[in-house]
Amino acid sequence: MATVIIPSMMRQFTENRAAVVVEGESLRDVLSRLIEEYPELKERLFDEDGRVHSHISFFVDGVETPARHGLLWPVPPGAEVVIVPALSGG
């Protein structure tokens, strides 16, 4: 189980929950299960080709996942996954 920290600008899509606990062994697994529970998050996290939006970063236990192959990043049991959107918009 991992705890996903939802940024305030996305909480309207998670019933105002600041944190959601989901299962998964990789970042891809965790995000897939998060989207299963809250489908509206998909378009906020991924583009139409299934790639993570360039303005979104993920941290697993305080370590930023690399842009390349980041979805394969392991998520150990009890990890905290933080979704970090860029605030400047470019």
Backbone torsions as a table, in degrees:
resi	resn	phi	psi	omega
1	MET	NA	139.8	176.5
2	ALA	-127.8	148.8	175.8
3	THR	-101.0	120.2	178.9
4	VAL	-98.2	123.4	178.3
5	ILE	-89.7	121.2	-175.4
6	ILE	-95.0	128.1	177.7
7	PRO	-65.9	150.2	-175.1
8	SER	-55.8	-35.3	-178.3
9	MET	-70.7	-9.0	178.7
10	MET	-112.4	-2.6	-174.7
11	ARG	-67.2	-21.2	176.9
12	GLN	-62.5	-20.6	-179.4
13	PHE	-94.3	-3.9	179.9
14	THR	-120.9	30.6	-179.6
15	GLU	57.2	36.5	179.2
16	ASN	63.7	22.0	177.1
17	ARG	-81.4	132.5	179.0
18	ALA	-84.7	-20.9	-179.7
19	ALA	-144.4	142.5	179.8
20	VAL	-132.5	132.4	179.0
21	VAL	-98.0	125.8	179.2
22	VAL	-139.2	163.5	177.2
23	GLU	-94.3	155.6	174.9
24	GLY	160.7	147.7	-179.3
25	GLU	-101.8	-15.3	177.3
26	SER	-133.1	166.7	178.2
27	LEU	-59.9	-39.0	177.2
28	ARG	-58.4	-45.9	179.0
29	ASP	-60.3	-47.2	-177.3
30	VAL	-61.3	-46.9	-178.8
31	LEU	-67.4	-36.3	177.8
32	SER	-61.3	-43.6	-179.8
33	ARG	-70.9	-34.5	175.9
34	LEU	-62.6	-43.6	-179.6
35	ILE	-70.3	-31.9	174.3
36	GLU	-59.6	-40.2	-178.7
37	GLU	-77.6	-35.9	-176.9
38	TYR	-133.0	79.3	-173.9
39	PRO	-57.3	-28.5	-178.1
40	GLU	-66.7	-16.1	178.1
41	LEU	-71.6	-22.2	-175.1
42	LYS	-55.9	-49.8	-177.2
43	GLU	-72.3	-17.0	176.5
44	ARG	-82.9	-23.7	-178.0
45	LEU	-102.1	-32.3	-173.5
46	PHE	-124.9	149.1	174.4
47	ASP	-83.3	-179.4	-176.2
48	GLU	-67.9	-15.8	176.4
49	ASP	-92.2	2.7	178.4
50	GLY	85.6	9.1	177.7
51	ARG	-91.5	148.2	177.2
52	VAL	-63.9	134.1	176.4
53	HIS	-55.9	143.1	-177.8
54	SER	-65.1	-18.8	-179.1
55	HIS	-93.9	10.9	179.6
56	ILE	-115.8	134.8	173.0
57	SER	-124.7	158.1	177.6
58	PHE	-128.5	141.1	175.4
59	PHE	-122.3	133.0	176.1
60	VAL	-115.1	115.4	-176.7
61	ASP	50.2	42.9	174.7
62	GLY	85.2	-0.4	-179.4
63	VAL	-109.5	125.0	179.0
64	GLU	-69.4	132.2	177.9
65	THR	-75.6	144.5	-179.9
66	PRO	-68.0	146.2	-179.8
67	ALA	-59.4	-43.7	179.7
68	ARG	-84.7	124.6	179.4
69	HIS	66.2	18.5	-178.6
70	GLY	-62.7	-29.8	-178.8
71	LEU	-70.4	-16.9	177.6
72	LEU	-87.8	-1.5	-178.7
73	TRP	-57.4	130.4	179.7
74	PRO	-68.9	144.0	177.3
75	VAL	-121.6	102.9	-178.3
76	PRO	-70.4	158.8	177.7
77	PRO	-56.1	136.7	179.1
78	GLY	81.2	5.7	-177.7
79	ALA	-70.5	158.7	173.5
80	GLU	-110.6	123.3	178.5
81	VAL	-109.6	123.1	-178.2
82	VAL	-111.7	128.2	174.4
83	ILE	-92.0	124.6	-177.4
84	VAL	-123.5	106.5	175.7
85	PRO	-85.5	147.0	173.4
86	ALA	-70.5	135.4	-176.7
87	LEU	-91.6	-20.3	-174.5
88	SER	-78.9	-25.6	-178.6
89	GLY	77.4	12.7	173.2
90	GLY	120.6	NA	NA
